[in-house]
């Protein structure tokens, strides 16, 4: 569920970025509410494709679930070998941080410059 919510937020912030670029090309300096309100117009103009976003969304969630499932199997093997588990926290943590970074980058691309510092911190911590 958490991965699904993060992927949805990533998608939504991507829509915000596309809406911002549309409004900016029209000579506006939009607020966050105008950016969100402009998503529907960006969709109507074909800048946001529901079909493409749906496939990206579903595909990403499936890949994330498969990665975590593989990590669960690794941890089960580690338990069988009487070794400490490490795969699920590593894989889930990496995927969550990757989504957080993408969300922050999308917000930055949407003209919300306050998140630029957070993008830099996440990139440093990620590795």
C-alpha positions as CSV (number, residue, x, y, z in Angstrom):
1,X,0.0,0.0,0.0
2,X,2.8,2.4,0.9
3,X,4.5,1.8,-2.5
4,X,1.2,2.4,-4.3
5,X,0.7,5.7,-2.4
6,X,4.3,6.8,-3.1
7,X,4.0,6.0,-6.8
8,X,0.7,7.9,-7.0
9,X,2.4,10.9,-5.4
10,X,5.2,10.6,-7.9
11,X,2.7,10.6,-10.7
12,X,0.7,13.5,-9.2
13,X,3.9,15.6,-8.8
14,X,4.9,14.8,-12.3
15,X,1.5,16.2,-13.5
16,X,2.2,19.3,-11.4
17,X,5.5,19.7,-13.2
18,X,3.9,19.4,-16.6
19,X,1.1,21.8,-15.6
20,X,3.7,24.3,-14.3
21,X,5.7,24.1,-17.6
22,X,2.4,24.8,-19.5
23,X,1.5,27.8,-17.4
24,X,5.0,29.1,-17.5
25,X,5.0,28.9,-21.3
26,X,2.0,31.1,-21.2
27,X,4.0,33.7,-19.3
28,X,2.5,33.0,-15.9
29,X,4.3,32.6,-12.6
30,X,1.8,30.2,-11.0
31,X,1.1,29.4,-7.4
32,X,0.9,25.9,-6.2
33,X,-2.9,26.0,-6.3
34,X,-2.8,27.3,-9.9
35,X,-0.4,24.5,-10.8
36,X,-2.8,21.9,-9.4
37,X,-5.8,23.6,-11.0
38,X,-3.9,23.6,-14.3
39,X,-3.5,19.8,-14.4
40,X,-6.9,19.3,-16.1
41,X,-6.0,21.9,-18.8
42,X,-2.7,20.2,-19.4
43,X,-4.5,16.9,-19.8
44,X,-7.0,18.4,-22.2
45,X,-4.1,19.7,-24.3
46,X,-2.5,16.2,-24.4
47,X,0.5,17.1,-22.2
48,X,-0.6,14.5,-19.7
49,X,-1.6,11.2,-21.1
50,X,-3.7,9.0,-18.7
51,X,-2.9,5.9,-20.7
52,X,0.9,6.4,-20.4
53,X,0.6,7.4,-16.7
54,X,-1.6,4.3,-16.0
55,X,1.0,2.0,-17.5
56,X,3.8,3.7,-15.7
57,X,2.0,3.6,-12.4
58,X,0.9,-0.1,-12.7
59,X,4.3,-1.2,-14.1
60,X,6.2,0.6,-11.3
61,X,4.0,-0.9,-8.5
62,X,4.5,-4.4,-10.0
63,X,8.2,-4.0,-10.2
64,X,8.4,-2.8,-6.6
65,X,6.3,-5.7,-5.4
66,X,8.5,-8.1,-7.2
67,X,11.7,-6.6,-5.8
68,X,10.3,-6.7,-2.2
69,X,9.0,-10.3,-2.8
70,X,12.5,-11.3,-3.9
71,X,14.0,-9.6,-0.8
72,X,11.5,-11.5,1.4
73,X,12.7,-14.8,-0.1
74,X,16.3,-13.8,0.5
75,X,15.5,-13.0,4.1
76,X,13.7,-16.3,4.5
77,X,16.8,-18.1,3.3
78,X,18.9,-16.1,5.8
79,X,16.5,-17.1,8.6
80,X,16.9,-20.8,7.5
81,X,20.7,-20.3,7.6
82,X,20.4,-18.7,11.0
83,X,21.8,-15.5,9.7
84,X,20.5,-11.9,10.2
85,X,18.0,-10.6,7.8
86,X,18.9,-7.6,5.7
87,X,17.3,-7.8,2.3
88,X,13.8,-6.4,2.9
89,X,14.9,-3.3,4.8
90,X,17.6,-2.6,2.2
91,X,15.3,-3.1,-0.9
92,X,12.3,-1.4,0.6
93,X,14.4,1.5,2.0
94,X,16.1,2.0,-1.4
95,X,12.7,2.0,-3.3
96,X,11.1,4.4,-0.8
97,X,14.1,6.8,-0.9
98,X,14.1,6.6,-4.8
99,X,10.4,7.6,-4.9
100,X,10.9,10.4,-2.3
101,X,13.7,11.7,-4.5
102,X,11.6,11.6,-7.6
103,X,8.7,13.4,-5.8
104,X,11.0,16.1,-4.6
105,X,12.6,16.5,-8.1
106,X,9.1,16.8,-9.7
107,X,8.1,19.4,-7.1
108,X,11.3,21.3,-7.9
109,X,10.5,21.0,-11.6
110,X,7.1,22.5,-10.8
111,X,8.8,25.6,-9.6
112,X,8.7,24.8,-5.9
113,X,12.3,25.7,-5.2
114,X,12.0,25.1,-1.4
115,X,12.6,21.4,-2.0
116,X,15.9,21.8,-3.8
117,X,17.8,21.5,-0.5
118,X,15.9,18.3,0.3
119,X,16.8,16.9,-3.2
120,X,20.5,17.5,-2.4
121,X,20.3,15.9,1.0
122,X,18.4,12.8,-0.4
123,X,21.0,12.4,-3.2
124,X,23.8,12.6,-0.6
125,X,22.2,10.1,1.7
126,X,21.2,7.7,-1.2
127,X,24.7,7.3,-2.2
